[in-house]
Amino acid sequence: QVQLVESGGGLVQAGGSLRLSCAASGSIFRTNTRGWYRQAPGKQRELVAAITSGGSTIYADSVKGRFTISRDNAKNTVYLQMNSLKPEDTAVYYCRVVVTTTSDYWGQGTQVTVSS
């Protein structure tokens, strides 16, 4: 059974930083594509950033230059460094592991709140 455990969320003032972690355990390849998504109240879940097994990354336009996704395959963990946080970054952040085009796993989510 695969389990994803997120951590690192919290309350921060605008302009501050947070680092999210998502540790995977269970029968899952360490090299799967990983992603961070977020969902704000009343809005759809959206992709924030993703990283492939080869280290290629993509970012939502709204976070480019402020957020950095990285991974440690030895620890089976993906990270999201978030700098220069804005109130509009407030959301529940979820990590996702892509197994195939029709199979994936999601974490339970971690709340990020940015105060103005």
C-alpha positions in Angstrom: 0.0 0.0 0.0 1.3 3.4 -1.0 1.2 6.2 1.5 2.2 9.9 0.9 2.8 12.0 4.0 3.0 15.8 3.5 4.5 18.2 6.0 5.7 21.7 6.3 2.5 23.7 5.9 1.5 26.5 8.2 0.9 30.2 8.7 3.3 32.7 7.3 3.3 36.4 6.6 3.4 37.7 3.0 6.9 37.7 1.7 7.9 34.7 3.9 8.9 31.2 3.0 7.8 27.7 3.6 9.2 24.3 2.5 6.8 21.5 1.9 7.8 17.8 2.0 6.1 14.7 0.7 7.5 11.4 1.7 6.3 8.3 -0.1 6.3 4.8 1.4 5.1 1.4 0.1 5.4 -0.2 -3.2 6.2 2.7 -5.4 9.0 3.5 -7.7 11.3 6.2 -6.5 11.5 7.6 -10.0 7.9 8.3 -10.7 6.9 11.8 -11.8 5.8 13.8 -8.7 3.8 17.0 -8.5 2.4 19.5 -6.1 -1.1 20.8 -6.5 -3.2 23.3 -4.5 -6.8 24.0 -3.9 -8.1 27.3 -2.5 -11.6 27.6 -1.1 -14.2 27.7 -3.9 -11.6 27.0 -6.6 -10.6 24.0 -8.5 -7.4 22.1 -7.7 -4.6 23.3 -9.8 -1.1 22.2 -10.7 1.6 24.2 -8.9 4.8 22.3 -10.0 5.9 18.9 -11.2 9.2 17.1 -11.6 10.0 14.0 -13.7 12.3 11.2 -12.9 15.0 12.9 -15.0 14.6 16.1 -13.1 12.7 18.1 -15.7 10.3 20.6 -14.0 7.2 22.6 -14.9 5.6 25.4 -12.9 2.4 27.3 -13.0 2.9 30.8 -14.3 1.7 32.2 -10.9 4.6 30.6 -9.0 7.5 30.8 -11.5 10.5 32.4 -10.0 9.2 32.0 -6.4 8.7 28.3 -6.0 11.2 25.4 -6.6 10.3 21.8 -6.8 13.0 19.2 -6.1 13.3 15.5 -5.2 15.5 13.1 -3.3 15.0 9.7 -4.8 17.1 8.0 -2.1 14.6 9.3 0.5 11.6 8.9 -1.9 10.7 12.5 -1.1 9.7 15.5 -3.1 9.9 19.1 -1.8 8.4 22.4 -2.7 10.4 25.5 -1.6 8.1 28.4 -1.5 9.5 31.9 -1.3 8.0 35.4 -1.5 4.7 34.0 -0.5 1.6 36.0 -1.3 -1.9 35.8 0.2 -3.2 34.3 -3.0 -0.9 31.3 -2.4 -3.2 30.4 0.5 -4.6 26.9 -0.2 -4.4 23.3 0.8 -1.4 21.8 -1.0 -1.4 18.2 -2.1 1.4 16.0 -3.5 0.8 13.5 -6.2 2.7 10.6 -7.6 2.0 9.6 -11.1 2.3 5.8 -11.7 0.7 5.6 -15.1 -1.6 7.8 -17.2 -4.5 6.2 -15.4 -3.1 5.5 -11.9 -1.8 7.9 -9.3 -1.6 8.5 -5.6 -2.4 11.7 -3.6 -1.4 12.9 -0.2 -3.8 14.1 2.4 -3.0 17.7 2.0 -1.3 20.4 4.1 -2.7 23.8 4.7 -0.7 26.9 3.7 -2.0 30.2 4.9 -0.3 33.5 4.0 -1.4 36.6 5.9 -1.2 40.1 4.4 
